[in-house]
Amino acid sequence: MKAVLLALILTLNPGTGTAFATDRPGLQTLFGAIPALSEGSAALDTLTFSAPPAISRSASGDRSTSPAIGQTDALSSSSDFRRVIGLDELGFETGLEFQGMTGRRDLFFPAPSTASSLHLRLVFRAGAAHESRRTLRILVNGRSLVTRALQSENENFVIDEKIGPAAIREGFLRVSIEYSGAFTEDRCLDERVGGDFLQLQASSQLSIGLSPEALTDSRDILALLPKEIDILIPRRALAAEEAEALIRLKSLFAAQGRTVRVAGLSRQAVTKGVPAGIWSRGLIAIGQADELGLKDPGSDSVLRTTMTVQGPALLVSGESQSSAVDLLTSRWRDITLGDRADIAVVERSETQRETFRLTDLQSTTLVDSAVFETGFSVVDLPAGTLPSHIDIALALSPDFESRPATLVTYLNGVMLNGSTTEGGEHIRQVSPIPSGLLARDNSVEVRLQRQPLTGNCANPPQGFDVQLLPSSRLRLVETGERPSDFFELSSIFAKGVSIFLPESPKNPEEWQALSNMITALIPARAPVDVRIGAPTGPIAEPFIFVGPALPKTMTAPLSLHDRRLVLRDADGRILIDIEGGNRPGIVQIAATDKAYGLWWRPGTTEPAEALISGLDRGNIAIIEEGRIGFAFSTERDRLVEIDHPTNAGFWNTVRGYRAWMIGAVWLALTAGFVAVLSVASRRRRGSQ
């Protein structure tokens, strides 16, 4: 069974049914993206019944057919506990919305095969401005679970169903939401003016019953970790390997959108026990075997699981704890079996690539418009690279009346390219990425539009299948030697980074403040070397320096003098000179003769729970109350300055001056014709 953390495959609807939440760009799982599965997939389309489908009444009072194998209570045993997964953990913090009488969305809830019960609760709100017939259908693994007619007036309702654990396939429960409808009195009326909507509220959730005796595999625990995670560390100075494991684990889970807190380790926190109620916080403990209450110290790096009163916990111990993180971020991650893994060596290697896969297979039906949404994060790209082009690959069925479709690609809300196609073959559209448009997290939207065939008011509009293919990719280029924005440091740090601290943090609170800032830019796969004290010699590798004053071997664009802040332009002219009562915290890109990195000068007003995670564009940021108060760039006038590439090729020039060229050709032909007539006339007169 393939184990993964939170995952979601978006099979977007043919209408305007898009998430009104901002889907996290480049949403990644611990074990990679989940491959999208079509309706005909053998893995998810087969459901075996050991008894006839049970008819049960949901909380909303609707009768529905459940494909559960043996209905169960919320908890099948008094010793079970629950894991509740909400839509926010799937990337939809404000829910989903469908419009235009049509839409479909597939949701993949992680669920282990050892689950004792499943309880699905979907909260809806629906309405329409005109009389129509609309239907909602809920499917599990492609098999109908609930079907319901929707009223024209606004209504709120809940679908509350118990599902048998046999519905789980390869570590997931696939729940599909289908929305459809039509006007019954007048088929000539366009569905787009129906004023209809169907909203799936953010309070929707799947409750999973878990048995403490059955949930022991580390892959299952990692796949089910709650959104909030505590990393427990000893209340002492950490060894270099422990510090590296802490920073890389926090980077790993923070990149997945989780909230990670560093807290103190106590023997009571990792003592074996039986959990009860809802498992709401994940626990990961780093330390030596005796600090974790383990009798067997094991090998250089040991990854164990244990059951505590707060829920399952992962224990990382040994002399080389960072090897456990190497395993979790490598291609060998799925071979972690059982409740213990002794890790001796994990290869740290990365294949050099010129492209990066942008998405998995997404399918829908094109009636008048279809939208595909995906995204990527710079942190996930291969080391030393940034995207230069977006290469979109589509398969579109032809319209039998040869109506062309328009294909448009957007990056971060900015239109990159547009073209028309007849369909019937694979379509490729390559769009260069303008300078200044990239950010740390990026969203990509692919939109198709085609005039629908209405059927002369006798038939509903005809739709045609369309797929966004997995061959859609980012074309990568090597980054420049000098980073211009904070997010570009992630690509540089992916090869490894050295962190220089003025002194070793003495407690978890200090590690919390430090890690909140630096982990936002460090990929989890990157080797980390934590050093105490300022560098004494030249630095040849990427670095993060934390301290009140910059060493002489480093340079930075902003000069600091205690509570005085002086900013000069390239000519040395003073742009701003401010002195305040509090010394502000400053983060800026710094450089040595051979490397680039980050300098963080902590301020006097930064709390221990500082969350400096918004470093993105710009090369200087001023920290206020532990958060970014002001960010800017010394290399351009505006923080965001987009420079679209010019299409100055030969054929583009020809197209631009086509009318003038046609006129010039006609003028030349006319002049030539007049000249010929004149010569002929002279010859005729001469012959006479």
Secondary structure, DSSP 4 states (H G I P E B T S, - for coil): ----SS-------SSS---SS-PPTT---TT-PPPP--TT-TTTS----SSPPEEEE-TTS-EEEE--SS---S-SSTT-EEEEEEGGGGT-TT-EEE-TTEEEEEEEEE--TT-SEEEEEEEEEEE-SS--EEEEEEEETTEEEEEEEEPSS-EEEEEEEEE-GGG-BTTEEEEEEEEEEE-SS-TTS-GGGS--EEEE-TT-EEEEEE-TTT---HHHHHHH--SEEEEEE-SSPPPHHHHHHHHHHHHHHHTTT-EEEEEE--GGGGSB----SB--EEEEEES-TTTTT-S---SSEEEEEEEETTEEEEEEESS-THHHHHHHTSTTGGG--TTEEEE----------SEEE----EEEEESSEEEEEEEEEGGGSPTTEEEEEEEEEEEEPPPTT---EEEEEEETTEEEEEEEE--SSEEEEEEEPPBT---SEEEEEEEEE---B-TTTTSPPB-EEEEE-TT-EEEEEEPPSS--STTHHHHHHTT-EEEEESS---SHHHHHHHHHHHTTTS-TTS-EEEEES---S---S-EEEESSS--TT-B-SSEEETTEEEEE-TT--EEEEEE-SSPPEEEEEEE-SS-EEEEEE--SS--TT-------SSSEEEEETTEEEEEE-SSSSSSS--BPPP--SHHHHHHHTHHHHHHHHHHHHHHHHHHHHHHHHHHHHHH-
